[in-house]
């Protein structure tokens, strides 16, 4: 069970590293294609850094083995709801259905280099869709989706070296389907 746990944790960390690398590649591509002005240097190409210390190989089927172990625990004589909640294997109580008015809240932080960090709460959802407006834009543009807070908007500014106003709105999704309503609009001024 410990080997399964280590393998599963490593797999999750590897997937997160892959997602971060994918975002860095997209930012690299956008900077390459959208850079403005003379004498701008080509940005540094991102490199993939896998998580350290890969665990010993295990047989496929970790989820099935874990599910069987949880079911055995639930059927044992001493099992209680409190134990299940402590082990995080308890079934959610009824009445916790996701409502159509679910609304995420987020905080935006301007960081140097025109980067904006969005911190949001995942709750029981798969992730969020992110839309944005910049400067005088009036239409919302799908910026990205995110499955793990925080999200960093690394787009270069519309005018190199100048601060700009960026507006964001977020909406939860489950199975790639939008859930609930858009968040309140979050406004931030970037730092060059």
C-alpha distance (Angstrom), angle and dihedral (degrees) to the residues before:
residue distance angle dihedral
X1 . . .
X2 3.82 . .
X3 3.82 90.9 .
X4 3.81 90.2 50.3
X5 3.79 89.9 49.8
X6 3.82 92.6 50.2
X7 3.82 91.5 47.1
X8 3.80 92.5 48.3
X9 3.82 92.3 47.6
X10 3.81 90.7 49.7
X11 3.81 90.4 48.9
X12 3.81 91.1 52.4
X13 3.82 92.0 47.5
X14 3.81 89.9 48.2
X15 3.81 91.1 51.6
X16 3.82 90.8 48.5
X17 3.82 90.7 49.3
X18 3.81 88.5 49.7
X19 3.82 91.5 50.8
X20 3.82 91.1 49.1
X21 3.82 89.8 48.6
X22 3.81 90.1 49.5
X23 3.82 90.7 52.7
X24 3.82 90.7 47.5
X25 3.83 89.9 51.0
X26 3.81 90.8 50.4
X27 3.82 90.6 49.6
X28 3.84 89.3 48.0
X29 3.80 90.9 50.7
X30 3.82 92.1 47.3
X31 3.79 91.7 49.3
X32 3.81 90.8 48.2
X33 3.80 92.8 49.5
X34 3.79 99.6 35.2
X35 3.81 104.2 38.3
X36 3.80 112.9 126.7
X37 3.77 133.3 -161.2
X38 3.76 135.4 40.1
X39 3.77 126.3 -70.5
X40 3.80 93.6 24.5
X41 3.76 111.3 152.3
X42 3.75 121.7 -131.1
X43 3.83 107.5 -99.0
X44 3.77 119.4 -112.2
X45 3.78 113.6 -91.8
X46 3.82 112.2 -116.6
X47 3.77 119.6 -118.3
X48 3.78 128.8 -148.7
X49 3.79 116.6 -115.8
X50 3.81 113.2 -169.2
X51 3.80 119.4 -152.2
X52 3.80 113.2 -89.4
X53 3.81 128.0 -109.6
X54 3.81 105.3 28.9
X55 3.82 109.4 -149.4
X56 3.78 127.0 -118.8
X57 3.81 113.0 -78.1
X58 3.80 117.1 -92.3
X59 3.79 132.7 -168.2
X60 3.79 116.9 -88.5
X61 3.81 116.0 -102.0
X62 3.81 102.0 68.1
X63 3.81 93.1 149.9
X64 3.80 93.1 52.2
X65 3.82 91.9 48.9
X66 3.81 90.5 47.5
X67 3.79 91.7 47.8
X68 3.82 91.1 50.9
X69 3.82 91.0 49.6
X70 3.83 91.2 50.3
X71 3.79 91.6 49.2
X72 3.83 90.9 50.3
X73 3.82 89.5 50.6
X74 3.82 92.0 50.1
X75 3.82 91.2 51.0
X76 3.80 95.5 50.3
X77 3.81 117.7 108.4
X78 3.82 96.3 -116.4
X79 3.82 96.9 49.6
X80 3.83 116.3 124.6
X81 3.82 133.9 173.6
X82 3.82 88.7 -108.2
X83 3.82 91.4 55.4
X84 3.80 89.5 47.4
X85 3.81 91.5 51.5
X86 3.82 91.0 47.4
X87 3.81 90.6 51.6
X88 3.83 89.3 41.1
X89 3.80 91.9 -125.6
X90 3.81 98.7 108.1
X91 3.78 117.8 118.9
X92 3.79 112.1 -111.5
X93 3.78 112.4 -101.1
X94 3.79 115.8 -104.9
X95 3.78 116.7 -96.4
X96 3.81 94.0 48.0
X97 3.79 93.0 108.6
X98 3.77 117.2 145.8
X99 3.78 111.7 -104.0
X100 3.78 129.1 -139.8
X101 3.82 90.5 -120.6
X102 3.83 95.7 59.4
X103 3.79 107.7 142.7
X104 3.78 127.8 -175.0
X105 3.76 124.3 -142.9
X106 3.77 124.0 -153.0
X107 3.77 142.3 178.8
X108 3.81 122.6 -137.0
X109 3.80 122.3 -150.5
X110 3.82 122.1 -169.6
X111 3.80 111.2 -139.1
X112 3.79 129.4 -174.6
X113 3.78 118.6 -81.4
X114 3.84 92.3 43.9
X115 3.82 90.5 -74.9
X116 3.80 118.0 147.2
X117 3.80 120.5 -160.8
X118 3.81 118.6 -152.9
X119 3.81 116.1 -160.6
X120 3.81 113.1 -165.7
X121 3.80 139.0 165.7
X122 3.82 116.8 -111.5
X123 3.79 99.8 -164.1
X124 3.82 113.1 166.0
X125 3.80 94.8 -26.6
X126 3.82 130.7 102.5
X127 3.79 92.9 -125.5
X128 3.79 145.4 -69.3
X129 3.78 139.3 -76.0
X130 3.80 112.4 -134.3
X131 3.80 124.4 -151.5
X132 3.77 125.9 -177.5
X133 3.78 145.5 -170.8
X134 3.80 125.5 -163.2
X135 3.79 132.0 -163.8
X136 3.81 110.5 -30.8
X137 3.81 96.2 -9.7
X138 3.80 114.0 133.6
X139 3.82 99.5 -178.4
X140 3.79 120.5 77.4
X141 3.80 114.2 -121.5
X142 3.82 123.2 -155.9
X143 3.79 101.7 -116.3
X144 3.78 101.6 178.1
X145 3.77 145.2 -61.0
X146 3.78 125.2 -106.6
X147 3.77 132.7 -161.1
X148 3.78 99.0 -175.9
X149 3.80 129.0 42.3
X150 2.99 131.9 -93.1
X151 3.80 109.9 51.5
X152 3.82 120.4 -168.0
X153 3.80 121.9 -152.1
X154 3.82 102.9 -151.2
X155 3.81 99.0 173.8
X156 3.78 115.1 137.5
X157 3.82 114.6 -113.3
X158 3.80 120.2 -93.1
X159 3.82 87.1 -115.7
X160 3.79 113.9 36.0
X161 3.80 113.9 -113.3
X162 3.82 94.7 6.6
X163 3.81 128.0 113.2
X164 3.79 115.3 -119.3
X165 3.77 138.5 -171.1
X166 3.78 114.6 -110.7
X167 3.78 124.8 -172.3
X168 3.78 124.3 -161.3
X169 3.78 138.1 -172.7
X170 3.79 126.6 -175.0
X171 3.79 134.2 -158.9
X172 3.78 130.0 -172.2
X173 3.80 122.6 -118.6
X174 3.79 137.3 -167.1
X175 3.81 120.6 -167.1
X176 3.82 87.8 -3.9
X177 3.83 90.8 -60.3
X178 3.81 118.8 121.6
X179 3.81 113.3 -113.9
X180 3.78 128.7 -164.5
X181 3.80 124.9 -15.0
X182 3.79 135.9 -44.7
X183 3.79 117.8 -85.8
X184 3.76 121.8 -112.0
X185 3.81 110.8 -79.9
X186 3.80 112.0 -90.0
X187 3.80 115.8 -150.2
X188 3.80 124.6 -161.7
X189 3.81 135.9 167.1
X190 3.80 112.5 -138.3
X191 3.80 124.8 -128.3
X192 3.84 115.3 -131.7
